[in-house]
Amino acid sequence: MLDEKNIPYMLEVNSLPGMTDISDLPAQAACAGIKYDKVVEIILKTARLHK
């Protein structure tokens, strides 16, 4: 969003992207040649467990 002086403001951050077959993240990955299963694997490998 831009204010009257064209300064941009972020309204929200989507930290939980949709993962259905019609969601943006899997569609964007597919355009980059990354299959759905690989996207899930990448997400899981970057997850951290808290002690």
C-alpha positions as CSV (number, residue, x, y, z in Angstrom):
1,M,0.0,0.0,0.0
2,L,1.3,3.5,-0.7
3,D,0.5,6.6,1.4
4,E,0.0,10.1,0.0
5,K,3.8,10.5,-0.4
6,N,4.1,7.2,-2.2
7,I,5.8,5.6,0.8
8,P,5.1,1.8,0.7
9,Y,3.6,0.0,3.7
10,M,3.3,-3.7,4.2
11,L,-0.1,-4.8,5.4
12,E,0.7,-8.4,6.3
13,V,3.2,-11.2,5.8
14,N,1.8,-14.6,4.7
15,S,4.0,-16.9,6.8
16,L,1.7,-19.9,6.1
17,P,1.3,-20.2,2.4
18,G,-1.5,-22.3,1.0
19,M,-0.4,-25.8,-0.2
20,T,-3.5,-27.0,-2.1
21,D,-3.2,-27.7,-5.8
22,I,-4.7,-24.3,-6.6
23,S,-2.5,-22.3,-4.2
24,D,0.1,-19.8,-5.4
25,L,3.2,-21.4,-3.8
26,P,2.9,-24.8,-5.5
27,A,2.0,-23.0,-8.8
28,Q,5.0,-20.8,-8.6
29,A,7.3,-23.7,-7.8
30,A,5.8,-25.6,-10.8
31,C,6.7,-22.7,-13.0
32,A,10.3,-23.0,-11.8
33,G,10.3,-26.7,-12.5
34,I,10.0,-27.8,-8.9
35,K,7.5,-30.6,-8.2
36,Y,5.0,-30.4,-5.3
37,D,6.7,-33.3,-3.4
38,K,10.0,-31.4,-3.6
39,V,8.4,-28.2,-2.3
40,V,7.1,-30.1,0.7
41,E,10.5,-31.8,1.2
42,I,12.3,-28.4,1.1
43,I,9.8,-26.9,3.7
44,L,10.2,-29.9,6.0
45,K,14.0,-29.8,5.8
46,T,14.1,-26.2,6.8
47,A,11.8,-26.8,9.8
48,R,13.4,-26.6,13.2
49,L,12.4,-28.3,16.4
50,H,12.3,-26.3,19.6
51,K,13.6,-27.9,22.8
